[in-house]
């Protein structure tokens, strides 16, 4: 079978591996769609991100969906042919954090396509993958591309839980990549009364308006672009910071109301924060990392039509065209979510 492997920065290859077989409690899934994530791009373009570096070849990918090819012993609720979204998150279930219900902080987490541990956790960009039945969510009538959006959607749903009730809130979203656009969708579904999104790309900002932002601001072109929201100690109740850029957070602080909540989703390395201004406004900074149960919640919300992620899928490439797919996914002037397909 074919797999997509990164060996080092700018060294992406399509290779072959032997076909796996499902064991008890497992299923064999034939890939139908795999979304290229920002972390995948960091591995390919830079050899890693922050302190996480590639130390051996690694199969990429963690946003995947496919059809059940066969099932192992003891699997009764998933049938061959069923389209499933596959959660890349495999907590151990027995460490202290798992026992506290914080499975996203599992001490022995095995997350597809991650170079954090060594040996690395191999990813899911492969023609066939064996997964635990418990990782699989029946995607119903969703398209494979929509089902593969379950992972980034789960990231945002976890962040939304961190910030609490959004009903009637005014929300600012900084950074309109896939996570930022999903934050717009989730905030709208959760009852936000007004959503403003910022970015440096007119293409991504147009997509933000398409999926529900009331207004957008190109912060690269519009000087003092957020100043109109700073009167009276600020305007927004909630910030979803999805860029990982320190200047985006610093520019947002003056337009946040006292007591506002910041959900930090962007992971761009260490950030210098305007702590004195944040303290004076009594702002609440909430980190948000990965997810657990939200994966299945997201699939259910998409299946029931509560969230439409289809507009975020802009390009599709075959697994043989992986290099072209990664090049396109790196171009924020024309791509949001790029899918690998068979």
ZICORQUI-V336498 format. One record per residue. RES is the residue in one letter. PSI is psi in whole degrees, -180 to 180 (* if undefined). OMEGA is omega in whole degrees, -180 to 180 (999 if undefined). BURIAL is b if it has 24 or more other ideal C-beta (glycine too) atoms within 12 Angstrom, else e. Layout:
<<RES	PSI	OMEGA	BURIAL> <RES	PSI	OMEGA	BURIAL>>
This chain:
<<X	158	-179	b> <X	144	177	b> <X	155	179	b> <X	116	-170	b> <X	133	171	b> <X	129	180	b> <X	-34	180	e> <X	177	177	e> <X	130	179	e> <X	22	179	e> <X	82	-178	e> <X	132	-176	b> <X	149	169	b> <X	118	-175	b> <X	-179	179	b> <X	147	175	e> <X	165	177	e> <X	150	178	e> <X	133	176	e> <X	166	176	b> <X	138	-180	e> <X	141	174	b> <X	-171	178	e> <X	134	179	e> <X	8	-177	e> <X	166	176	b> <X	152	172	b> <X	123	-176	b> <X	131	174	b> <X	121	-176	b> <X	133	174	b> <X	-34	178	b> <X	140	176	b> <X	123	-178	b> <X	133	177	b> <X	124	-175	b> <X	165	177	b> <X	-37	179	b> <X	-37	174	b> <X	-43	180	b> <X	-39	178	b> <X	-41	179	b> <X	-43	-176	b> <X	-43	-175	b> <X	-31	-172	b> <X	-3	-179	b> <X	12	-180	b> <X	-169	178	b> <X	141	-177	b> <X	-129	179	e> <X	-6	-179	e> <X	116	-178	b> <X	148	175	e> <X	132	177	b> <X	-2	176	e> <X	161	177	e> <X	142	-176	b> <X	132	170	b> <X	130	-178	b> <X	173	168	b> <X	133	175	b> <X	-2	177	b> <X	90	-172	b> <X	155	173	b> <X	153	180	b> <X	-177	-179	b> <X	139	177	b> <X	123	178	b> <X	-44	178	b> <X	164	-178	b> <X	151	177	b> <X	178	-180	b> <X	139	176	e> <X	-2	178	e> <X	116	-176	b> <X	-18	-172	e> <X	5	175	e> <X	127	-175	b> <X	148	174	e> <X	139	-178	e> <X	-17	-179	e> <X	133	173	b> <X	127	180	b> <X	146	165	b> <X	133	-175	b> <X	116	177	b> <X	130	179	b> <X	-6	-173	b> <X	120	-179	b> <X	77	178	b> <X	158	-175	b> <X	-28	179	e> <X	0	-176	e> <X	-8	180	e> <X	175	-176	e> <X	-39	-179	e> <X	-38	175	e> <X	-40	180	e> <X	-23	177	e> <X	-3	-176	e> <X	16	177	e> <X	60	-175	e> <X	-24	179	b> <X	-14	177	b> <X	20	-179	b> <X	135	-180	b> <X	-18	-178	e> <X	35	-177	e> <X	137	172	b> <X	101	-175	b> <X	123	-175	b> <X	138	172	b> <X	45	-178	b> <X	128	176	b> <X	9	179	b> <X	-51	176	b> <X	169	172	e> <X	129	-2	e> <X	151	-178	e> <X	156	174	b> <X	115	-177	b> <X	147	-172	b> <X	-165	-167	b> <X	7	175	b> <X	79	-180	b> <X	155	-176	b> <X	-37	179	b> <X	140	178	b> <X	139	173	b> <X	129	179	b> <X	154	171	b> <X	142	178	b> <X	-32	-179	b> <X	-15	177	b> <X	-13	-167	b> <X	130	176	b> <X	125	178	b> <X	121	-176	b> <X	-1	175	b> <X	-127	-176	e> <X	9	176	e> <X	155	170	b> <X	159	176	b> <X	-38	179	b> <X	-42	177	b> <X	-43	180	b> <X	-37	180	b> <X	-14	177	b> <X	-4	-177	b> <X	-35	-178	b> <X	-55	178	b> <X	-32	176	b> <X	-40	179	b> <X	-37	177	b> <X	-44	-178	b> <X	-38	177	b> <X	-37	176	b> <X	-42	178	b> <X	-39	179	b> <X	-35	175	b> <X	-35	-180	b> <X	-39	-176	b> <X	-18	177	b> <X	-156	-173	e> <X	125	178	e> <X	1	-178	b> <X	123	178	e> <X	6	-177	e> <X	154	171	b> <X	125	-169	b> <X	135	172	b> <X	133	177	b> <X	120	178	b> <X	120	-176	b> <X	114	-175	b> <X	41	164	b> <X	-169	-179	b> <X	-41	-178	b> <X	-44	179	b> <X	-42	179	b> <X	-38	175	b> <X	-33	176	b> <X	-38	175	b> <X	-47	179	b> <X	-46	-177	b> <X	-42	179	b> <X	-40	178	b> <X	-45	-179	b> <X	-29	-178	b> <X	2	173	b> <X	15	176	e> <X	137	-176	b> <X	-25	179	e> <X	137	-179	b> <X	125	176	b> <X	135	-178	b> <X	143	178	b> <X	151	176	b> <X	-178	177	b> <X	6	-178	b> <X	125	178	b> <X	-32	-180	e> <X	-49	-178	e> <X	-33	178	b> <X	-37	175	b> <X	-39	178	e> <X	-36	178	b> <X	-42	178	b> <X	-37	180	b> <X	-37	-176	e> <X	2	171	b> <X	-1	177	b> <X	137	179	b> <X	-31	179	e> <X	154	178	b> <X	155	-179	b> <X	125	173	b> <X	102	-173	e> <X	-12	177	b> <X	-25	-174	e> <X	-29	-173	e> <X	106	178	e> <X	139	180	e> <X	42	-170	e> <X	-25	-179	b> <X	1	-174	b> <X	-32	-177	e> <X	-14	180	e> <X	5	-173	b> <X	-9	-178	e> <X	148	176	e> <X	34	179	e> <X	19	173	e> <X	170	-169	b> <X	-36	-170	b> <X	143	179	b> <X	-26	-173	b> <X	139	174	b> <X	126	166	b> <X	104	-178	b> <X	107	-171	b> <X	7	-177	b> <X	-29	-174	b> <X	16	-178	b> <X	125	-175	b> <X	-38	-178	e> <X	-29	178	b> <X	-43	178	b> <X	-42	-180	b> <X	-39	-180	b> <X	-24	-178	b> <X	-29	-175	b> <X	-45	-180	b> <X	-21	-177	b> <X	6	176	b> <X	138	178	b> <X	153	173	b> <X	134	-179	e> <X	2	-180	e> <X	160	-179	b> <X	134	177	b> <X	125	171	b> <X	115	-179	b> <X	107	178	b> <X	-35	-177	b> <X	133	180	b> <X	86	-178	b> <X	17	-175	b> <X	-178	-178	e> <X	144	-179	e> <X	140	172	e> <X	121	-174	e> <X	147	175	e> <X	73	-170	e> <X	-36	-179	e> <X	-44	178	e> <X	-38	179	e> <X	-38	179	b> <X	-45	-178	e> <X	-30	179	e> <X	0	-179	b> <X	44	179	e> <X	147	178	b> <X	120	179	e> <X	119	-179	b> <X	115	171	e> <X	152	179	e> <X	123	-173	b> <X	119	177	b> <X	-141	-169	b> <X	177	167	b> <X	-90	-176	b> <X	-23	-177	e> <X	-21	178	b> <X	-48	-178	b> <X	-32	174	b> <X	-44	-179	b> <X	-43	178	b> <X	-44	180	b> <X	-40	179	b> <X	-41	177	b> <X	-42	-180	b> <X	-35	-178	b> <X	6	176	e> <X	14	179	e> <X	-30	-180	e> <X	132	179	b> <X	105	-179	b> <X	-5	-175	b> <X	-38	-178	b> <X	-16	-178	b> <X	-15	-179	b> <X	108	-173	b> <X	-24	-176	b> <X	152	177	b> <X	135	178	b> <X	151	174	b> <X	162	-180	b> <X	-28	177	b> <X	-20	-180	e> <X	30	-174	b> <X	-41	-178	b> <X	-43	178	b> <X	-37	180	e> <X	-44	180	b> <X	-35	176	b> <X	-43	179	e> <X	-42	-179	b> <X	-23	179	b> <X	-10	-176	b> <X	98	-176	e> <X	0	176	b> <X	-10	-180	e> <X	-1	-177	e> <X	140	170	b> <X	-76	178	b> <X	121	179	b> <X	129	-180	b> <X	140	165	b> <X	136	-179	b> <X	170	173	b> <X	*	999	b>>
